[in-house]
């Protein structure tokens, strides 16, 4: 997935780090540290050297309870810095909720507008529509002065996801290209520590929206709550660890104070593997329970996948019932797709999958014939191969409806390791229906 930001574009298959540059006297963890013009430029250069691909310039503190600053003051703090960094060839983001500041920053060379208020202001949408910059759409309940008073959600993950879905859709309706949009669940913005933890442990739900997802976790108060670290500046190591966890769950843009620590942590990111599961043979006690028996076998396979070494299931699609493919004289299938992070090499992973198939009574007498469990590697990040043992990406994946539909449920807009996008255009077999 490509995130387009004016003349810059980012391949979000691998995490992209955004360095935080607060040119404010009162930000929650670094207020005043980079307030001067020269100090700001020096710090930005340092973050780029450490691995930042973008620099996010903010001139108004949005910490809980923060008082608003005048637009004139925000302009005076940010625009000279934005202009200077842009002239040095950096991709600069302006962190603002004011349309006039965003407009001035874009004119000064900014390539991203990072709006904590989620582009709810029509004037901010107009600025976005009149430019080609990237957009970060964030969720916040209330505003910085009131957001932590008493945030209440019936379902924090579902409500934030739906809000971001709707705001991004509204931007597309306004004529803004989908590939320009990034979504940010807004950890700590109108959420308690417990609500934020629930949010960041479910980043896969936001990846399902089909936009790049930002992990803006750095030094947040929930880390103090979770790790018992009171001083924000002492949270850099746990911030980096949380960023790694978020990226394994599907985040692709990481906003960080300590870029060096974050880049170091992200080196441990495991590749993802997309697995296809299928079953059309199940022993059942009573007639009419065949579908439930097939689902039970797939759930048993999922349970065994949970025990693979150095591996973690990130997301599981709905179950789909599908027509037989290739060998037609057999019962209908139940299928699903799993997204996994793994340290197992592809051929080693294949051996584990075959062992699970065998443990569940897989019989291989007829090619594409009846089976208790079929486990295929559909895609393995950055890995393309074609030999007698294993071909990746799976050569028949995109012609199979029972693969394409659940895969697009998990990863809309996914591009396989061989750079082929996943769409329904090539589907010819195995028509599938969500259960």
N, C-alpha and C positions, 0 to 999 in steps of 0.2 A: 504494500500500500504506500503510495507516494503522498506526502503532505507538501503542497505547493504554497510557497510564501514569496510572492513577487518574483524576483529573479533567482531565488533560492528554492531548492526542492530537497526533500529528505526521504530516503527510503526507510520506512519504519519497520522493516523486517528486523533490524537491530536497533536497540535503544538509542535515542538522540538526547543529549544532555543540554539543558537550558540553564545557564548560570544566572543567579539572582544578583542584580545590582540595584540596591535600594539607595537612592540619593535623597534620603530623608533623615531628619534628626530623631525620629521616634518609632522606627520599625521595631518589632518585638524582640529581635535577636541581634541586629546589627545597626541599629539606629545611630547615625552620626559617623559611622566608620568610613563611609565613602561619600560623605556629603559634598566635599569640595570637588571642583571640576577635575583637577589633576589626579586626585586620589581615586576618583571614579574611573578615569581612563586607565590608570595603572592596574587597578583591580580587574577591570574587564580584560585587559591584555593577559593578565596572569591566568584568569579562568579559561581563556581560549587556549593558552599554552598547555593547560592541564586536561583539555579535551572537550570543552564546551563548544557546541556548534551554534548556539544562539545565546544572546545576552538579553535578559529581560530587565528593562529599566523602569523603576517605579518611583514616583514622586509624591505619593500619598500613602501613608500607612493604613493598612486595612486590618490591623490587629484588633481583637475584640475590644469594643469600647472606644476605639480611636475616633478623634474629632476630625471632621472634614476640613480640608484646606481649601483656600480659594483657588479657582482655576488659574489665576495669574501666577500664584506661587508655584503651582504644579508645573505650569509651562516653564517658568524660570529655572526650576530644578532640572527638568528632564530634557528639554529640546536641545540645548547646547551639547549635552552628552550624546543624545541620539544622533545628532548630525555628525559629531566628531567620530563616533564609532562606525557609523555607516560609511563615512569617507575612507575609513581604514579597511573596508571590505567585509566587515562583520555583518552577520544577520542579526538585526536588532529588533527586539520586541518591546512595545510600549505597554506597560501594565497600568491601565487606567479605566475608569468607568465614566469618563467625561468625553463626549463626542468632539468638543473643540480641541481637547488635548490630543485625542487620537488623530484628528485631521492634521494638526500641526506636526505631529510626529511622523505621519506618513509623508507629508511634504518635505520633512527633514531627512527622509531616507529609511524610516522604519519599515520592516518587512512583515511584521506580525502585530496584530492588536489582541492583547490579552485582557478581556473584559470580565471582571469578577461579578458583574451584574447580569451576565448572560445575554447581552445584546437585546435587552428588553426595551431600551430607549430607541425610538424610531430614528432619531438623529444619528445614533451610533450605527444603525443598520444602513443609513444613507452613506455614511463614511465608508463602510465596508463595501457597499455596492459600487461606489465610485472609484474603487481601487482594485488591485489584484493581490493584496496582502493575505497572509494566512490569518486565521481567526481562532482564538481559544475561547470557547463558550463554557463558562463556569456556572455551577449551581451554588447559590447562597440563599439561605432563608433569612429574610430581613435585610438589614444593612449593617455595616461594621459597628455602628454605635449601639445596635440593639440585638444583633444576631445571636448572642449567647444568653439572652435573658431567660428564655425557657423554650428551647427548640423541641418540638413535638412531631413525631412521625408515627403513623400506623405501621409502615414498612419503609424504612429509610432507603434501602437499596432500590426497591421498586419505584418509589416516588422520585428519587433523584434520577434514576435511569429514564423514566418516562418524561421528566422535565427536560433532560438533555436531548432526548429523541425529538420532542416537540419543538424545542428552540432551534435545533439544527435543521429540522424540516421547514420551519418558518424562514430561515435564512435561504435555504434552497428555493423556496417559493418566491422569495424576493429577488431571485436571479443570481445568487452566489453559488459558484461551482462547489460540488460536494468535496472535491479533493483539497479545497482550501480550509476545511473545517476540522478542528480538533476539539474534543470534549474533555472537560475537567470536572469530576464529581465534587470538587470543593471540600476536601477534608478539613474539618475544623471551622468551616464557615457556616454558622447556624447549625452546628451539630455538637452534641456532647462528646466526651471522649469515648464512651461506649458506642455511641452511634457511629463515630468516625471509624472505630476499629471494625465494626460490622461492615462498613462501607468498603474499607481498603482490603478486607479479606474476601471481597467478592468482586474484584475488578473484572473478572471474566464476564460479568453481566453487562459491563459497559463496552467491552470489546465486541459483544454481540451486536452493537448498534452499527458497526461497520465504519467507524471513524477512528483516526488515531486517538489514543486516550492518554491524557496527561496524568502523571503521578506527582502531585505537588505536596509532598509529605515532609519536606525538610524542616527540621527543628520544631515541628508542630507540637502543640500542648498535649495531644493524645499520647505522644511519645514519652513525655514527662510522666503521664499517668501510668502508661503501660510498663515503662522501664525504671520508674522511680528516679528520674533525672530532672532535677528542678531547673538547672541553668540551661537555657536554650542552646548556648554555644557548646555545651558538653554533649549535645545529642547528635553530632555529625556521624559517628560510627553507626548508631542504630538507625539514623536517617538513611544511610547508604544501604544497610541491610534490608530495611523496609522497601527501599526503591527496587532492590533486586527481587524481592518477593512480588512486588506489584508488576514488574516486567514479566516475571514468569506467569503471572495470571493474565497478562494481555496488555498492560500499559506499554507505551512506546516512546513517550516524551517524558523525561525526568527533569523536574525543576529543582535545582539544588543550590544551597549556599556553598558547601564545600565540594567543589567539582572534583578535585583530585581523589578524595575519599570515595566519592560516588563512582567514578570511572573504575577505580580499583575493584570495588564490589561487583560491578556489572560484568567483570571478566569471568565471573563464576556462573553467568547465565547459561542454563542448559538449552540445547536445541529442542524445538518442539517436534513431535511426531503426531500425525493424524492417522488414526486407526479406524478401519471399518469393521463392524461386527454384523454377523448374520446367522440365523438359525431357522430351519424349517422341519426339524425332527425333534419331537419331545414326547417322552413317555408320560401319559396323564392317567389319573385314576378314573376319570369320568369323561364320556364323550361331550364335546362342546367346550372343553377346557384347553384345546390345543394352543390357542394364542397365549393364554396365561402360562402354559408350560414352556413355550418358546421364550417368552420374556424372562421366566425364571432361570432358564439356562444362560441367557445373555447376562442377567444379573450375577450369576455365579462366575461367569468369565470376567466381569468387571471387578468382582471381589478378588479374584486371583491376580488381576492386573495391579491391584493396589499393593500387592506384596512384591512387585518387581524391584530389584535393587536400584538405588539412585534414580528413582523415577517417581513422578507424581501426576495423577490425573487432575487436569485443570478444569475441564468442562465435558459434559455429556449431553448429546442431543436428545430430543424426544425419540420415542420408538416409532418406527414406520413399518407398515405392512406393505409388502411389495410382491408383484407378480414374479414368477420365476424368469430367469434370464438364461439364454443359450440352450439349456436342457429343460424343455417345457413340461414334460410329463412328471410333475412333482407338485408337492403342496406349496402354498404361498409361504413367503419368508417374513420374519420380523427382523428389522435392521436398526442400527444406530451408528453414530460416529462419535469417537472420543478424541479429545485434544489432550495430549500428554507432554510434559517436559521430562526429558530423560538424559542420563549420562551414558546410556548404553549405545554402542555403535549399532548401525542398522542391521548388520548380519547377526550380531549378538541378540538384539531385540527380536529378530525373526525367530531365532531358536526358542526363546522364551514363549513367544506366541504359539508356535507349533506344539510346545509342551503343554500349554493350556488346552489347545484343541484336543490333543490326545487324551488328556485327563478327563475331558468331557465326552469321550466316546466318538470322536471324529472318525468317519469311515471315508476312504478315498477310492472307492471302487469305480465310480462313474465321474468323469470330468464334469465339473459344474453341477454335480448331482446332489441328492439330499445330504444334509449334514446337521449334526447337533450343534456345531459351532464353527464358524469361519472367522478368522481374524486376519485382516490384511493391513499392511502398512500402505496407506494411501499416499502420504507425503512425509518427507523428513527434511527439516529445514536445511537449506543450502546444500543438499546432497542429491546428486543426479548420477545414476548408474544403470547399466544394462548388461547383465550377464546371466548365466544359466541359473544362478541361485536367486537373484533378486534384481528386479527392475524398479527404479524409482525416478520420478513419481510413478504410481501404479498406471500401467499403460491403458487400462480400460476404465479408469475411474470416472472420467467425464462423460462416458456414454451411458453410465448407470444412474438412473433416477434415484435409486435407493442409497447412493453415495452422495450425489450432488445436493439433494434437498436437505439432508441433515447437516452436511458440511456447510452449506450456505446459512443454515440456522445459527451455527456457532460462529462462523467467520465470513460475514458478507463481504464480498469484494476480495476474497482470498486469491492470492497468486501462488501457484505451485512453484516448487524449487527450480523447475525448468523454465520459469517466467511465463507460463501459460495461465491466464486468468480462469477462475472457476465460474462458469455460467451454465445455464440449462440448454444452451444452443446445440450442443453435440449429443444430448441424451437420445438414446434409441431403444433402450431395453430397461426392464425392471421397474415399470411404473409404480410409484410409491405414494402412500397416503399416511399422513400423520395420525397416530392413534391418540 
